[in-house]
Amino acid sequence: MSVEDDEGDVLARRAKGRDARERTSRQSLGRLADRPAEYDAVGRLVAQGEHRVASLLPIRYQRMLENPLAFYRGAALLMADDLVRGASTDLEVQLCGDAHLSNFGIFSSPERQLVFDVNDFDETEVGPFEWDVKRLIASLVISSEQLGHRAKQQENIALNAAREYRTAMTEFSRQTRLQVWYATLDLNFAMKDLRGFFSDSARERVDDIFRRARENDTSAAFAKVVEYSKSGGSIRHNPPHFTPLDSSVDDSMTNADAYEIVRDYVKTLSSDRQVLLGQYVARDVARHVVGVGSVGTECLVVLLTGRDAHDPLLLQVKEAQTSVIDEARGLTSSFVPGERVVRGQRLMQATPDLLLGWQSIGPLKKRRSFYVRQLYDNKASVNVERLNESLLVAYGRVCAWTLARAHARSGSSADIAGYLGKGAQFEEAMANFGRHYLKRNVRDFGELKRAVKEGRVVAAS
């Protein structure tokens, strides 16, 4: 165990971080590596889909074709390939693996406080800290372009986010391990603690976003999903979002499989959580099609009831596969995919889901891995399309602060802070990378559109 317990040790680790610039300059992080001449972006996406539910792939491509940002959300593998080919530091942390701006959100902590944090860990793995930063910065630039911003505005948004990451990491390097571990972005104090993120003109709109998040309680979400009859509660069928398992010809999961996962995954929970979950009974199962990038991986929702039929609990049972980080590097995780996701989330999130765990099912050679979490727990996300430039700057800074805190929990914040330094070289490199990746994303998006037009890929209409 590494312990930074005095100023001298912190200074030594910062010096170690500065030494890392000799191996990988900050300027080099701004360059986007060329792809091999034979690289086929669409082919990579198609190959990734071979391990997914075939009937859902047209929905995946349909959602990716909505706009360049939606495509970017679904193309994490392509960016992972690009990151592996480029210059990288040896300063490793637990990565989110897919830290785009829509994978941050608002949800309730176990203490019922609304917090803002990273909320998707399907691709989590250990890797160079800057890979997550690049994923975030590029998403901000792509979003800014989509909102009609000029190049100078896009650069401003990228610079602000990267600068926030750098200054936040420096601040975390000064804190004790427990201070870092307990650090959260509590919405009740966000406007007070982070007032510098928002201009006066933006503050009212941000307050409105937070207010609507507070009002988006679990009971309202459940009412849209659960319906009641004389026989009790069941999941409301709402294709393609919620459908019965037997509605698909390629369905390889059954209600019994889902119940088995829920029954056995409790072993990965602490004893008190096991007692809590033991007070619920599984009643119904449906397939859940959610998001963009994960569409096609098996995702189920299990309805459980506690005190009576009107005491519902919805658990999401989501298939975990090889992370795009490992796939791009040609590596195999030492953990089964479901455990990899759970370990990453517990390490990076300040307040992980109360009922987060994992379980595998099936014969040894064809074993499938899943993680389980609550489907709704006062969750809300920011509608990026409603943000103007000042709000996107503010939102990008909040995401960057959150990402720095998540990285500081697993890596050496002093090493990273030493590497980042006090000047603007890092943020300039990140803005440069974001600008280049915007262009590459547009080209890849165009390739997918052509592939659909030519019949190489089928998208839902």
LUMLO-517887 format. One record per residue (C-alpha): residue in three letters; z, x, y. Coordinates in Angstrom, 1 decimal. Layout:
REM residues N
   res       c3       c1       c2
   Ala        Z        X        Y
...
REM end
This chain:
REM residues 461
   res       c3       c1       c2
   Met      0.0      0.0      0.0
   Ser     -0.9      1.3      3.5
   Val      1.6      0.8      6.2
   Glu      1.0      1.6      9.8
   Asp      4.7      1.8     10.9
   Asp      4.5      4.1     13.9
   Glu      2.3      5.0     16.8
   Gly      1.3      8.3     15.4
   Asp     -0.1      6.7     12.3
   Val     -2.0      4.2     14.3
   Leu     -3.5      6.9     16.5
   Ala     -4.5      8.9     13.4
   Arg     -6.3      5.9     11.9
   Arg     -8.1      5.2     15.1
   Ala     -9.2      8.9     15.1
   Lys    -10.4      8.3     11.6
   Gly    -12.4      5.3     12.8
   Arg    -14.0      7.4     15.6
   Asp    -15.0     10.0     13.0
   Ala    -16.9      7.2     11.2
   Arg    -19.3      7.2     14.1
   Glu    -20.6     10.6     12.9
   Arg    -21.7      9.0      9.7
   Thr    -23.0      5.7     11.2
   Ser    -23.5      5.5     14.9
   Arg    -22.8      2.3     16.7
   Gln    -26.3      2.4     18.2
   Ser    -27.8      2.5     14.6
   Leu    -26.1     -0.9     13.9
   Gly    -28.5     -2.5     16.4
   Arg    -31.6     -1.6     14.4
   Leu    -33.1     -4.1     11.9
   Ala    -34.4     -2.3      8.8
   Asp    -38.0     -2.9      7.8
   Arg    -38.6     -4.8      4.6
   Pro    -40.7     -3.4      1.8
   Ala    -44.3     -4.4      2.0
   Glu    -44.0     -6.5     -1.2
   Tyr    -40.9     -8.4     -0.1
   Asp    -41.4    -12.1     -0.5
   Ala    -38.9    -14.2      1.4
   Val    -39.9    -17.5     -0.1
   Gly    -39.9    -16.0     -3.5
   Arg    -36.3    -14.8     -3.1
   Leu    -35.3    -18.4     -2.2
   Val    -37.2    -19.8     -5.1
   Ala    -35.6    -17.3     -7.5
   Gln    -32.1    -18.2     -6.2
   Gly    -32.9    -21.8     -6.9
   Glu    -33.5    -21.1    -10.6
   His    -29.7    -21.1    -11.1
   Arg    -29.2    -24.4     -9.4
   Val    -29.6    -28.1    -10.1
   Ala    -33.4    -28.5    -10.0
   Ser    -33.5    -32.1     -8.8
   Leu    -31.5    -31.1     -5.7
   Leu    -33.7    -28.2     -4.5
   Pro    -36.2    -30.5     -2.6
   Ile    -33.2    -31.7     -0.5
   Arg    -32.2    -28.0      0.1
   Tyr    -35.7    -27.2      1.4
   Gln    -35.9    -30.4      3.4
   Arg    -32.6    -29.5      5.2
   Met    -33.7    -25.9      5.8
   Leu    -36.9    -27.1      7.4
   Glu    -35.1    -29.1     10.1
   Asn    -35.1    -26.2     12.5
   Pro    -34.7    -22.4     12.6
   Leu    -30.9    -22.6     12.7
   Ala    -30.8    -24.8      9.6
   Phe    -33.2    -22.4      7.9
   Tyr    -30.9    -19.5      8.8
   Arg    -27.9    -21.3      7.3
   Gly    -29.8    -21.6      4.0
   Ala    -31.2    -18.1      4.0
   Ala    -28.0    -16.0      3.6
   Leu    -29.6    -14.1      0.7
   Leu    -32.4    -13.0      2.9
   Met    -30.1    -11.6      5.5
   Ala    -27.9     -9.9      2.8
   Asp    -31.1     -8.1      1.6
   Asp    -31.7     -7.0      5.2
   Leu    -28.2     -5.8      5.8
   Val    -28.1     -3.8      2.6
   Arg    -31.3     -1.9      3.7
   Gly    -29.9     -1.1      7.2
   Ala    -27.3      1.3      8.5
   Ser    -23.8      0.4      7.5
   Thr    -20.3      1.7      8.1
   Asp    -17.9      2.6      5.3
   Leu    -15.2      0.5      7.0
   Glu    -14.8     -2.3      4.5
   Val    -12.9     -5.6      4.8
   Gln    -12.9     -8.9      2.9
   Leu    -16.1    -10.5      4.3
   Cys    -16.8    -14.2      4.7
   Gly    -20.3    -13.3      3.6
   Asp    -21.9    -16.1      5.6
   Ala    -20.1    -16.1      9.0
   His    -22.7    -18.1     10.9
   Leu    -21.3    -20.3     13.8
   Ser    -21.4    -23.5     11.8
   Asn    -19.1    -22.0      9.1
   Phe    -16.1    -22.1     11.5
   Gly    -14.2    -25.3     12.1
   Ile    -11.1    -27.3     12.7
   Phe     -8.7    -28.5     10.0
   Ser     -5.1    -29.2      9.3
   Ser     -2.7    -26.6      8.1
   Pro     -0.1    -27.5      5.5
   Glu      2.3    -27.9      8.4
   Arg     -0.2    -30.5      9.8
   Gln     -1.1    -28.4     12.8
   Leu     -4.8    -28.4     13.8
   Val     -6.1    -24.9     13.5
   Phe     -9.5    -23.3     14.0
   Asp    -10.7    -20.9     11.3
   Val    -13.5    -19.7      9.0
   Asn    -14.0    -22.6      6.6
   Asp    -16.7    -21.5      4.0
   Phe    -16.2    -18.7      1.5
   Asp    -18.9    -19.2     -1.1
   Glu    -20.3    -15.8     -0.3
   Thr    -17.1    -13.9      0.3
   Glu    -16.9    -10.3     -1.0
   Val    -15.7     -6.9      0.1
   Gly    -18.1     -5.1      2.4
   Pro    -18.7     -3.4      5.8
   Phe    -17.0     -5.3      8.6
   Glu    -20.1     -5.4     10.8
   Trp    -22.1     -7.5      8.3
   Asp    -20.1    -10.6      9.2
   Val    -20.3     -9.8     12.9
   Lys    -24.1     -9.5     12.6
   Arg    -24.3    -12.8     10.8
   Leu    -22.3    -14.5     13.5
   Ile    -24.2    -12.9     16.4
   Ala    -27.6    -13.6     15.0
   Ser    -26.6    -17.3     14.5
   Leu    -25.5    -17.5     18.2
   Val    -28.8    -16.0     19.4
   Ile    -30.8    -18.4     17.2
   Ser    -28.7    -21.4     18.4
   Ser    -29.2    -20.3     22.0
   Glu    -32.9    -20.0     21.5
   Gln    -32.9    -23.5     19.9
   Leu    -31.1    -24.9     23.0
   Gly    -33.9    -23.6     25.2
   His    -32.0    -20.6     26.7
   Arg    -33.9    -17.7     28.1
   Ala    -33.6    -14.2     26.6
   Lys    -31.1    -13.1     29.2
   Gln    -28.8    -16.1     28.4
   Gln    -29.1    -15.3     24.7
   Glu    -28.1    -11.7     25.4
   Asn    -25.1    -12.9     27.4
   Ile    -23.9    -15.1     24.6
   Ala    -24.2    -12.3     22.1
   Leu    -22.6     -9.7     24.3
   Asn    -19.6    -11.9     25.0
   Ala    -19.0    -12.7     21.3
   Ala    -19.3     -9.0     20.2
   Arg    -17.0     -7.9     23.1
   Glu    -14.4    -10.5     22.0
   Tyr    -14.5     -9.1     18.5
   Arg    -14.0     -5.6     19.7
   Thr    -11.1     -6.4     22.1
   Ala     -9.4     -8.7     19.6
   Met     -9.6     -6.0     16.9
   Thr     -8.1     -3.5     19.3
   Glu     -5.2     -6.0     20.0
   Phe     -4.7     -6.6     16.3
   Ser     -4.5     -2.9     15.7
   Arg     -1.4     -2.8     18.0
   Gln      0.4     -5.6     16.1
   Thr      2.5     -5.3     13.0
   Arg      1.1     -6.5      9.7
   Leu      3.2     -9.7      9.7
   Gln      2.1    -10.5     13.3
   Val     -1.5    -10.2     12.2
   Trp     -0.9    -12.2      9.0
   Tyr      0.8    -15.1     11.0
   Ala     -1.8    -15.2     13.8
   Thr     -3.6    -18.5     14.0
   Leu     -5.7    -20.4     16.6
   Asp     -3.6    -23.5     17.0
   Leu     -5.5    -26.1     18.9
   Asn     -2.4    -27.4     20.5
   Phe     -2.1    -24.1     22.4
   Ala     -5.8    -23.0     22.4
   Met     -6.4    -24.1     26.0
   Lys     -3.2    -22.2     27.1
   Asp     -3.6    -19.1     25.1
   Leu     -7.4    -18.8     25.5
   Arg     -7.9    -20.2     29.0
   Gly    -10.0    -17.1     29.8
   Phe    -12.6    -18.3     27.3
   Phe    -13.5    -21.3     29.4
   Ser    -14.7    -21.9     32.9
   Asp    -13.3    -24.8     34.8
   Ser    -16.5    -26.8     34.4
   Ala    -16.4    -26.3     30.7
   Arg    -12.8    -27.1     30.1
   Glu    -13.1    -30.8     30.2
   Arg    -15.8    -30.9     27.6
   Val    -13.9    -28.5     25.3
   Asp    -10.8    -30.8     25.7
   Asp    -13.0    -33.7     24.6
   Ile    -14.2    -31.8     21.5
   Phe    -10.6    -31.0     20.5
   Arg     -9.4    -34.6     21.3
   Arg    -12.0    -36.0     18.9
   Ala    -11.0    -33.5     16.3
   Arg     -7.4    -34.7     16.5
   Glu     -8.5    -38.3     16.2
   Asn    -10.7    -37.6     13.1
   Asp     -7.9    -38.2     10.6
   Thr     -8.1    -38.2      6.8
   Ser     -7.7    -41.9      6.4
   Ala    -10.8    -42.7      8.5
   Ala    -12.8    -40.2      6.4
   Phe    -11.5    -41.7      3.1
   Ala    -12.5    -45.2      4.3
   Lys    -16.1    -44.1      4.4
   Val    -16.0    -42.7      0.8
   Val    -13.7    -44.9     -1.2
   Glu    -14.3    -48.5     -1.8
   Tyr    -12.0    -51.0     -3.5
   Ser    -12.5    -53.8     -6.0
   Lys    -10.2    -55.8     -8.4
   Ser    -10.3    -52.9    -10.8
   Gly     -9.1    -50.4     -8.2
   Gly    -10.7    -47.7     -6.1
   Ser    -14.0    -45.9     -6.7
   Ile    -16.3    -43.5     -4.8
   Arg    -18.8    -45.4     -2.7
   His    -22.4    -44.5     -3.7
   Asn    -24.3    -43.2     -0.7
   Pro    -27.4    -41.2     -1.9
   Pro    -28.0    -38.4     -1.5
   His    -24.5    -37.6     -0.3
   Phe    -22.6    -39.3     -3.1
   Thr    -24.3    -40.3     -6.4
   Pro    -23.0    -41.0     -9.9
   Leu    -23.4    -38.1    -12.3
   Asp    -25.6    -40.0    -14.8
   Ser    -28.2    -40.8    -12.1
   Ser    -29.9    -37.4    -12.5
   Val    -32.2    -36.5    -15.4
   Asp    -31.1    -32.8    -15.2
   Asp    -27.4    -33.6    -15.0
   Ser    -25.5    -31.1    -17.0
   Met    -22.0    -32.2    -15.9
   Thr    -20.1    -35.3    -17.0
   Asn    -17.1    -37.2    -15.7
   Ala    -15.1    -35.7    -18.6
   Asp    -16.1    -32.1    -17.5
   Ala    -14.9    -32.9    -14.0
   Tyr    -11.6    -34.3    -15.2
   Glu    -11.1    -31.2    -17.5
   Ile    -11.6    -28.9    -14.5
   Val     -9.1    -30.8    -12.4
   Arg     -6.6    -30.9    -15.2
   Asp     -6.8    -27.2    -16.0
   Tyr     -7.3    -25.7    -12.6
   Val     -3.7    -26.6    -11.6
   Lys     -2.6    -23.4    -13.6
   Thr     -4.0    -21.4    -10.6
   Leu     -1.7    -23.2     -8.2
   Ser      2.0    -22.4     -7.4
   Ser      4.6    -24.4     -9.3
   Asp      5.4    -26.8     -6.4
   Arg      1.7    -27.6     -6.0
   Gln      1.4    -28.3     -9.7
   Val      4.2    -30.8     -9.5
   Leu      2.5    -32.5     -6.5
   Leu     -0.8    -32.7     -8.3
   Gly      0.9    -34.0    -11.4
   Gln      1.8    -37.1     -9.5
   Tyr     -1.9    -38.1     -9.2
   Val     -4.3    -39.6    -11.8
   Ala     -8.1    -39.0    -11.8
   Arg    -10.1    -42.2    -11.4
   Asp    -13.7    -41.5    -10.5
   Val    -16.3    -38.8    -10.1
   Ala    -19.5    -38.4     -8.0
   Arg    -21.9    -35.7     -7.2
   His    -21.7    -34.5     -3.6
   Val    -24.7    -33.0     -1.8
   Val    -23.3    -31.2      1.2
   Gly    -24.4    -28.5      3.7
   Val    -27.6    -26.5      3.6
   Gly    -27.2    -23.1      1.8
   Ser    -25.1    -24.4     -1.1
   Val    -27.3    -27.4     -1.9
   Gly    -28.3    -27.1     -5.5
   Thr    -25.1    -25.6     -6.7
   Glu    -23.1    -28.2     -8.6
   Cys    -20.7    -30.0     -6.3
   Leu    -18.6    -32.9     -7.4
   Val    -16.0    -35.1     -5.8
   Val    -13.1    -36.4     -7.9
   Leu    -11.1    -39.4     -6.7
   Leu     -7.4    -39.3     -7.7
   Thr     -4.7    -41.9     -6.8
   Gly     -1.0    -41.3     -6.5
   Arg      1.6    -44.1     -5.7
   Asp     -1.1    -46.8     -6.1
   Ala     -4.8    -47.4     -5.6
   His     -4.4    -47.1     -1.9
   Asp     -2.9    -43.6     -2.1
   Pro     -6.1    -41.6     -2.6
   Leu     -6.8    -37.9     -2.9
   Leu    -10.3    -36.5     -2.9
   Leu    -10.8    -33.1     -4.5
   Gln    -14.1    -31.2     -4.1
   Val    -15.1    -29.4     -7.3
   Lys    -17.7    -26.9     -6.2
   Glu    -19.6    -24.4     -8.4
   Ala    -19.3    -20.8     -7.4
   Gln    -22.1    -18.3     -8.3
   Thr    -22.7    -14.7     -7.6
   Ser    -22.3    -14.0     -3.9
   Val    -25.4    -13.1     -1.9
   Ile    -23.6     -9.9     -0.9
   Asp    -23.3     -8.8     -4.6
   Glu    -26.8    -10.1     -5.4
   Ala    -28.4     -8.1     -2.6
   Arg    -26.4     -4.9     -3.7
   Gly    -27.1     -5.4     -7.4
   Leu    -23.3     -5.5     -8.1
   Thr    -21.1     -7.6    -10.2
   Ser    -17.7     -8.8     -8.9
   Ser    -14.6     -8.0    -10.9
   Phe    -13.6    -11.6    -10.6
   Val    -15.2    -14.8    -11.9
   Pro    -17.0    -16.5     -9.0
   Gly    -14.5    -19.3     -8.5
   Glu    -11.6    -16.8     -8.4
   Arg    -13.6    -14.6     -6.1
   Val    -14.0    -17.5     -3.6
   Val    -10.3    -18.5     -3.8
   Arg     -9.0    -14.9     -3.4
   Gly    -11.3    -14.4     -0.4
   Gln    -10.3    -17.6      1.3
   Arg     -6.6    -17.0      0.7
   Leu     -6.9    -13.5      2.2
   Met     -9.0    -14.4      5.2
   Gln     -7.7    -17.8      6.2
   Ala     -4.4    -18.0      8.1
   Thr     -3.6    -21.4      6.5
   Pro     -5.5    -21.9      3.2
   Asp     -5.8    -25.4      1.6
   Leu     -2.7    -26.6     -0.1
   Leu     -4.5    -27.4     -3.3
   Leu     -7.1    -24.5     -3.4
   Gly     -7.6    -23.1     -6.9
   Trp    -10.3    -22.3     -9.5
   Gln    -11.4    -23.0    -13.1
   Ser    -14.2    -22.3    -15.4
   Ile    -15.8    -24.5    -18.1
   Gly    -18.2    -24.2    -20.9
   Pro    -19.0    -21.8    -23.8
   Leu    -18.3    -18.1    -23.1
   Lys    -21.9    -17.0    -22.6
   Lys    -22.8    -20.0    -20.5
   Arg    -19.5    -20.4    -18.7
   Arg    -19.7    -22.0    -15.2
   Ser    -17.1    -21.2    -12.5
   Phe    -15.8    -23.7    -10.0
   Tyr    -13.3    -23.7     -7.1
   Val    -11.4    -26.8     -6.1
   Arg    -10.1    -27.9     -2.7
   Gln     -9.3    -31.0     -0.8
   Leu    -12.5    -32.7      0.4
   Tyr    -11.1    -34.0      3.7
   Asp     -8.0    -32.7      5.5
   Asn     -8.5    -33.6      9.1
   Lys    -11.6    -31.4      9.1
   Ala    -14.0    -31.3     12.0
   Ser    -16.8    -29.0     13.3
   Val    -18.2    -28.5     16.7
   Asn    -21.6    -30.0     17.2
   Val    -23.6    -27.0     18.4
   Glu    -26.4    -29.1     19.8
   Arg    -24.0    -30.4     22.4
   Leu    -23.1    -27.0     23.8
   Asn    -24.5    -25.6     27.0
   Glu    -24.6    -21.9     27.8
   Ser    -21.0    -21.7     29.0
   Leu    -19.7    -23.6     26.1
   Leu    -21.7    -21.6     23.6
   Val    -20.2    -18.4     25.2
   Ala    -16.8    -19.9     24.8
   Tyr    -17.4    -21.1     21.3
   Gly    -18.9    -17.7     20.3
   Arg    -15.8    -15.9     21.6
   Val    -13.4    -18.2     19.7
   Cys    -15.4    -17.6     16.5
   Ala    -15.4    -13.8     17.2
   Trp    -11.6    -13.7     17.8
   Thr    -11.1    -15.7     14.6
   Leu    -13.4    -13.4     12.6
   Ala    -11.5    -10.3     13.9
   Arg     -8.2    -11.8     12.9
   Ala     -9.6    -12.6      9.4
   His    -10.9     -9.0      9.0
   Ala     -7.6     -7.5     10.3
   Arg     -5.7     -9.2      7.4
   Ser     -7.6     -7.2      4.8
   Gly     -8.9     -4.1      6.5
   Ser     -7.5     -1.4      8.6
   Ser     -7.7     -2.8     12.1
   Ala     -6.8      0.6     13.6
   Asp     -9.7      2.3     11.8
   Ile    -12.2     -0.4     13.0
   Ala    -10.8     -0.4     16.5
   Gly    -11.2      3.4     16.6
   Tyr    -14.8      3.0     15.5
   Leu    -15.6      0.2     18.0
   Gly    -14.0      2.2     20.9
   Lys    -13.6      1.1     24.5
   Gly    -17.2      1.1     25.8
   Ala    -20.0     -1.5     25.4
   Gln    -22.0      0.4     22.8
   Phe    -21.0     -2.0     19.9
   Glu    -21.7     -5.2     21.7
   Glu    -25.0     -3.8     23.0
   Ala    -26.0     -2.9     19.4
   Met    -25.0     -6.4     18.2
   Ala    -27.0     -8.1     20.9
   Asn    -30.0     -5.9     20.0
   Phe    -29.7     -6.8     16.4
   Gly    -29.4    -10.5     17.2
   Arg    -32.6    -10.4     19.3
   His    -34.5     -8.7     16.4
   Tyr    -33.2    -11.0     13.8
   Leu    -34.2    -14.1     15.9
   Lys    -37.8    -13.0     15.5
   Arg    -37.5    -12.3     11.8
   Asn    -35.8    -15.7     11.2
   Val    -38.7    -17.4     13.0
   Arg    -41.2    -15.6     10.7
   Asp    -39.3    -16.5      7.5
   Phe    -39.0    -20.1      8.7
   Gly    -42.7    -20.2      9.2
   Glu    -43.3    -18.8      5.7
   Leu    -41.2    -21.6      4.2
   Lys    -43.2    -24.2      6.1
   Arg    -46.4    -22.8      4.8
   Ala    -45.1    -22.6      1.3
   Val    -44.3    -26.3      1.4
   Lys    -47.7    -27.2      2.9
   Glu    -49.5    -25.2      0.2
   Gly    -47.4    -26.8     -2.6
   Arg    -45.6    -23.7     -3.6
   Val    -42.3    -25.3     -2.7
   Val    -41.5    -29.0     -2.9
   Ala    -39.3    -30.5     -0.1
   Ala    -37.9    -34.0      0.0
   Ser    -39.7    -36.3      2.4
REM end
